Amino acid sequence: MPKITIDGVEIECRSGIPVLQAALETGLDVPHYCYHPGLSVVASCRLCLMEMQMRSPKTGEMSWSPKLMPSCQTPVRDGMVVRFKSEAVRNARERCMEYFLLNHPLDCPICDQAGECYLQDYSYEFGRGTSRMVDKKYVNPKKDIGPRTLLYQDRCVMCSRCVRFADEVAGTGELCIVNRGNRAEIDVFPGKPLDNPIQGNVVDLCPVGCLLDKDFLFKQRVWFLERAPSICPLCSTGCAIFVDQSRDEVYRLKPRYNPGVNDWWMCDEGRFGFKYVHDPNRLNSIRMKRGGATETISWESLPQVLRFRLDELVEEQGDDRIALVLSPFLACEEAWMLIHFMRQVAPNCTLACGPVPIVGEDQKFPVGAADDKVKFIIRNEKCPNRRGIELLIEKAGGPAATLAEFLEKAGKGEYAAAWITGGYPYDWPEKDLVAAAEKIGWLVVSDMLPNKLTAAAHLLIPSCAFAERDGSFMNAIDRIQPFERAVTPIDGCKRDGQFLYELAGFDGLYSGKRVREKMAAETEAFTDVSSPAPEPVHQH
């Protein structure tokens, strides 16, 4: 690994990366707008300029170059000596910031980016205290460039990140730069709005308040938001995300750097698909049918009710007439504890994986790229944990069935009892599942939203949304990724993990990490849980 000297300090860095990236990974706060590690380098903002020692062609001696060099465009090489702490660099940054602010509006109090805007931060840190501008500012137009995105061009610093993303990652090329000089602006091609399946990433990439998300616009100030690391549950890619919430209300999802899975990106389906978390129709009480009446029972009495009824059915009809259908929306830990409980009560109960939603074909980006050039995939398997559920069923051993085999037996009335888990963010039960479930002697359903299956249940248990739980999912490339709880479950609900932890006979408070340690003793795969390292703190 090459060693370079930055501001008198020798550091070891990865080979082939730009000096800027090496500085950021060291913890230095080097200002930059146009540079992003996932995009091509254009070196247009000039904020990351540095001084570099070069050898004189006449004397052969090393001296500081009279010209400043863009650190984003200069690869590291062993023995390199550079500096950012110099009068020349400070003056260059000050002039650049003055240029960026010439026509920039002073609308920070009403800007959605306020609180996480690098123009604010850099202006305070590297800019002037006063402006020399006496002429009237040139005002660029505000534009509606797509169904989900607004463009406030007067705030733009022309970093071109959004344009490069549309060209290089999405491959759809809707965005371009038109005009020149101080009249240059971002725009869409006529008749081609910004409407590709991963377009929301341009808002994340924008370092100022130029590109705005219509869904989040004026909803919440970012300094009120609390952030929790999570995993998107809406396809088997398993994008690492942040859940941003305030007072137990989720306001937005943002991608979290996750190399080899989603890198810096996420799709719009996952980004905007969290609204069901606050669906007013969410199930929030345990309901049990007794005779012709339905009554509500408490969480405290539920374990006793389950054990008593299942023990009774096992004694009367045998443990081979009990079944458990595990949803691919369950966390690995939740599924493992549920299997643990059911195999305690009925050692020969049948295990099956629930319906796996498949929609169309995988979508690969850039559009039309060869397989070895693909940078992002939206998978057609619209659930997060099918592989994890199948692995746990396999490791549990004993009777197992495919969903089709379960439906066939259930339709013939061969099951005295079955527990079917849901958690799908939409009305999911197909007609054949509902018809088969109606012939099960005692039907337990745990689900999040009402549907025909919950209506048929003899015992209905409300379950939580992904943002209210913690655990792990196994994605399409067999990577087990943990996620954390972001919000408190709605009134009437209990975290699935805590309920199942108690049901399985464990004492204390549930935590995904604690259960994974128990699982690792049985399944080696859970000894290797993937938690991506955070990006450098000053990188954006």
N, C-alpha and C positions, 0 to 999 in steps of 0.2 A: 504494500500500500504506500502511495506517495506521501511524503511529508512536505508541508509548505509552512511558511511563516506569515502570519497575519497580525499586523500591528505589534510586531516584536515577539509574538508567542508562536512557538512551533506546534503544529497540529498534524495528526495523521488523518487522512481522509480516503474516501473510496476513489478508486481509479476511474478516470473518464468523466467525472462530474464537473460542472462549472464551479468556479471559485465562489460564486454567490451561494450555491447549494452547500458547499463545504463550510462556509461561514455561518449559514443558518443552522446547520446540523451541529456546529460547535456552540451555538447559543448566542451568536452575535445578532444584533438587531440591525440588519442592513435594509434600508428602504428599497422597495421595488413595487412596480405595478404590472408591467407587461410579462414578467417571467412567471411561468408556472411549470413545474416538473413534468406535467402530463401533456404539455403542448410544445410546439416548435418554438425556437428562440428567435425573437425579432429585434431585441435590444433597442426599442423605440422610446421608452420612457426616460432613459438616461439617469434615473435616480440611483442606480447601483454602481455608479462609476467609482473606480479605485485608482490609486497610484501603484505602479509596478516597477520593480527594478529590472533594467535591461542592460545588456553588455554594449559598450560603445564600439562601433565598427572600426574606429581609428585607434583607440588606446587599449581596447579589450577590457577596460575596467567596468565594474557594475555601478550604475547610477540610476536615480529615479527618472523615469521617462517624462519628457515635458508634456506629453498628452495623456489625459486620463483614459482609462480603458473600461469598457463595460464588463463587469464581473460575471454577468449572466452568460456572456458569449465567450469567455476565456476559460478553456479547460485547465484543470490543475495538472501540474507536472512537478516531479520531485525536485526539491530545492528552490522552488519559486518563493519570492519575497514580495508581498503586497502590503498596502496599508489603506485603511479607510479613515483613520483619525489623522487628518491633515487639513491645513487651511484651504488648500486647493479643492479638496473633496467637499468640505463644508460650503465653500462658496458656490460650487457647482450645484449642490443640492438646493441651496437657497434660491438660485436663479431658476432651477427647474420648477420648484414649488411656486414661485412667483408666476411663472408662465401658466401652470395648471390652474391657478386661481384668478387669472385675468378676467375671464368671463364667467367664472363659476358663481352661481347664486348663493346668497347668504341665507339659505333656507334650512339649516340644520335642525331647528326646532320642530319642523314638520316633515322631515325626511325620515323614511322608514329605515334607512341605513345608519342613522345616528346611534352611536353607542358601539358600533362595530365597523365604523368607516375608517379606512386607512388614510383617506384624505384629511380627515380631522386629526388623526394621530400624527401624521407626518407634518402637517401644517404647524402643529403645536411644537413638535420636536425639532424640525429642520427648517421651518419657514420663517418669514419676517413677522414682526409684531404689527406692522402697519403695511398698507398697500400704497404703491405709487400710482395706481391706476386713477386717472381723472376723467377719462372718456366714458361714455355710456357703454355698459356691457352689451355684447352681442348675445341675443337670446335665441337659442336654437329651439325648435318645436318639441312638444311632447307628442309621442306617437303610440298608438295601439298597434303593436306589431304581431299579435297573435292572440288566441283565445285565452291564454293564461298569463301573458306577459305584457308589461308596459315599458316604454322606453322614454325616460326623461333626458333628452339629449343635452340639455343645458348643464347637466352635472357630469357629463362624460369626460374622461381624461384620455381617450383614444388609446387605451392599452391594447385593443384588438383581441383580447382574450376570447370574447364571445364569437367573433368572426372565425378565429382559428378553431374553436371548439366545433362550430357548425361544419367546418370543412374537414377537420382532421379526426374527430371522434364520432360525431353523428354521421358525417358523410352526406349530409343533406344540403349544405351550402345555402341556406336561406339568407344569411346575413352578409353584408358587404360594407365597405367604406366608400362613401361618395363625396365629391368635392375635394378641395385641397386647402392646406394651411389652416388658418383659424376658422375656416368655413367647413372643414371636414366634419362628417357626421356618420354615425352608424345608421343603417337602414336595411329594410328587407327588399328583395327584388319585387318588382310590381307583380301583383297577383299571386305571390308565394309567401304567405304568412309563416311566422315561426311556429310550426305545429308538428314537430317530430316527437316521437315517444320519449325522448330524453332531454327535451329542450329546457326543462327547469334548471338544469345545471348551469346555464348561462347566468342566472341570478346569483348562484353561489360563487361563480367565478368573478363577477363584477366587484372590483375593490371599492367602489363608491356607490352612491344611490341612483345610478343611471338605469339599470335594469331592475324592474320591480315585479314581484309575484302578486298577481291580483288576488290570490286566495289569502295572502297574509297582510295585504296592504291596509294600514291604519288599524290593525286588529290589536296589536300589543307592542309596548316598548320592550326592546331586547334586554334592557337591564333588569326587567322584572322576570325574565325567563330563567328557569332552572333546567339543566341539561342532564340527560342520562344516556349512557351508551346502550344500544339495542341492536336487534337484527330485524330487517324487514321481513314480514311473514307472508308476503303476497306472491312469491315465486321461489323456486328452489335454488336460485343463484345465491340467496342469503346475503344481500348487501348489508354491510355494517352501516348503521345510521346513528344519529343523535335524535332523541325525542326531546323537543323543547316545550316545556309546559309552565304554566303559572297557576297557582291555586288549584291544582289537580285538573286543569283543562289543557289538553294538548292543542298547541297552536300551529306547530309546523314540524316536519321531519327534514333533517339535513343529512347528506352523506358523510360517512366517517371513513377516513383513509384505511383501506384494507387491501394490501397488495396481493395480486393473484386471484382476487374474487371480484371486487367492484372498483378497485383502485380509488379514484377520487369521485366516482360518479354514482348516480342512482337514477331509476326511471321515473317517469311521471306517474305511472300506475301505483308505485309504492309511495312516492312523495305525497300524493293527494288522496291516497286510499285509506286514510286513517279515520275518516269521519264516523264510521260505525262504532268507534270507541265511545262516542257520546250520543249514540242513537237513543231517543227517548223510549223506544220499545224494548230496551234491554231487559232480559229476565233478571229479577232481583229477589226472588223468594223461593224456598223449597216447597214444592207442592206434592201432596200424596193423595192418591185416590183410595178411599175406603168405602166399599159398597158403591152407592151411586153419588156419593159426595166427595168433594175435594177439600182438603184441609191444608193449612200451612204448618210446617213443623220447624223447629229451631235447629241451628247448626250443631248445638251441643248434643241433641238427641239423634242426629242423623247417623253417626257410626253404629249406634246400638240398633237402630231400625234396620240398617243394611245387613249387619251381621246376623241378627235374629231371623230375618226373612230368608237370607241366602242359606243359613244353616238348616233352616226348616225344609227348604226345597231340596237341598243336597241329601238330607236324611230320607225324604220321601221318594225322590226320583233319581238320585245318583248325581255325582259331581260331573259326569260326562254330558249332562244336559244343561250345562251352564256355559255361557259365551261372553266374551269381552271384545268389543270392536273399538280399536284405538284410532283416533283421528290423527291424520298427518299434520294437524295444527297444534297438537299437544307438544309440550317441551319433552325432551328425552327424560328428564328427571320425573316429570309427572307421569309419563307412561310407565317408567320403571316401578314407581311406587304403586301404581294401580295394578300392574301385573303382580307385584309382590303381595298385595292384599288379596287379590282374587285367587292366587295359587295357594294362599293360606287357607282360604275358605273352601275352595274347590280345586284340589290339586290337578284334576284332569279337565279343567275348563278349557274351552276352545278359544284361541287367540286369533284375531284377524285384524288386518289393516283396513281402515275405513276408506270411503271413496276418495280417489286421487283426481282432482280436477285437471283436465288437460284442455288447453284452448289453443287451437291453431298450431303453428310451428314456432320454433325458437326464432327470436329476432336478434340479428347480429349487427354490430356497429363497429366501424363505419359501414354504411349500407353498401352492399356489393363487394366488400373486401374479401380477399382470400382468407381461409381459415387461420393461417399463421399471422395474419395482420389484424385479426379481430381484437378490439379493445374493450368491448362491453357486450354482454348477452342478457336479453330478457327471455327467460325460459318459459316454455309452454306449460310446464308443470306448476300450477298455481297454488302451491302449498309449500311450507318451509321444511317439513321434517319427515317426508315419506321414507327416506333412507334410514333415518334414526329409528323409526317405528319398526321397520322390517328387521333391522339389526337386533333390536331388543326382543322381538318375537323369536328370532332364530336362536339367540343366546338363552332365552328362557326354556327352550326345549318343550317337550310335551305336545299335546294336540294343537294343531294350527290349521287354519283354513284360509283360502282366498276369499275375497268378498263375495264372489259368485257362488262359491261353495256354501258360505254362511247363509246367503239369501235363499239358496235352494232348500237347505235343511230348515231354516226358519219358516219358509213358506209352507212346509209340510207339517209345521207344528212340533218339531222335534226338540225345541229348546224350552225348558221350564222357566228359564230366566236368562236375560241378556242385558248387559250394560253397554249402551252405545254412546260414545263421546262425539261431540260436535266441535263447536268453536269456529265454524266457517263464517266469514263476514257477509254472508248473503243467504238467501233461502235455498238450501242445498239438497234436502232429501228428494231423491227421485221416487217415481211412483212405485217401482218394484221394491225399494227399501221400505217405504211406508206400508205397503201391502204385506210384506213379510213380517214387519215388526208388529203388526196388529194380531198376528197369530202366535206371538211369544207369550208364555204364561204370565210372567212378571217382567215388565219392561222398565228399565232404569235408563234415563236419558240425561246427560249433562250437556248443556248448550248455552249459547250466549243470546241468541235471538229467537223469537217464537216462530214455529213452523208446524207443519202437519205431524212431524215426528214428535215434537214436544207436546202436541195436543193429545197424542195417543199414549204418552208415557203414564205408567202407574206411579212412578216416582220421578219427579223432575228436579234436577239440581242445576242452579244457575252457575255458569262459568265466567271467567274473566277474559278481557281482551289482552292482547300481547303486551300493551303498555302498562298493564296492572300486574304483570307476572315477572318472574325471573327464572332462568333456566338456561337451556341450550338447544340449538337445532343442528342437525347434520345436513349440510347442503348437497348440491348435485355432484360436487367433486369430493365428497366424503370428508369434508372439513367440519369438525364439531366446534361451533362458535357460541360462546355464552352471551347472554343479554341480561340487563338489569331492569328492575321495576322503575317506572318513571312516575306513575300517579297512583293514588290510593284507589282501591276498588270502589265502585259505586255502592251506595247504601243498600244493604241487604245481601251483598255478595261477600264471599270470603275467598282469599287468594287460593287458587287451585292447589298450589304447592303446599301451603300450610294445612289445608283440609286433608289432602292425600297423605301428607307426612304423618299426621295424627292417625289417620285411618290405617296406615300400614304398620302402626304400633311403635312409632318412634317418638321420643320425648323431646320437648323443647321447641325452639323456633326453627322453621324451615329456612334453609338457604341453599341455592343451587350448588354452590361450591361444596357444601357439606355432603349433599346427596351424591354428587359426582365422585367424591372420595369413596363412598360406599360402592358405587357402581363400578369404579375402576378395579375393585377387588374381584369382580366377576367378569368384566369385559375390558380387555386391554385397550380398546380404542379410546376409552374415557380417561386414560392417563395422559393423552396428548390433546389438550384443548387449545384451540387457536385464539389468541387474543392479540390483535395487531398492535404494534408499538405506535404511540402517538406521533404525529408529524412534529417537526421542529416548531417550537412555540412561536417564532416570529415569521414562519412561512405562511403564506396565504394564497 
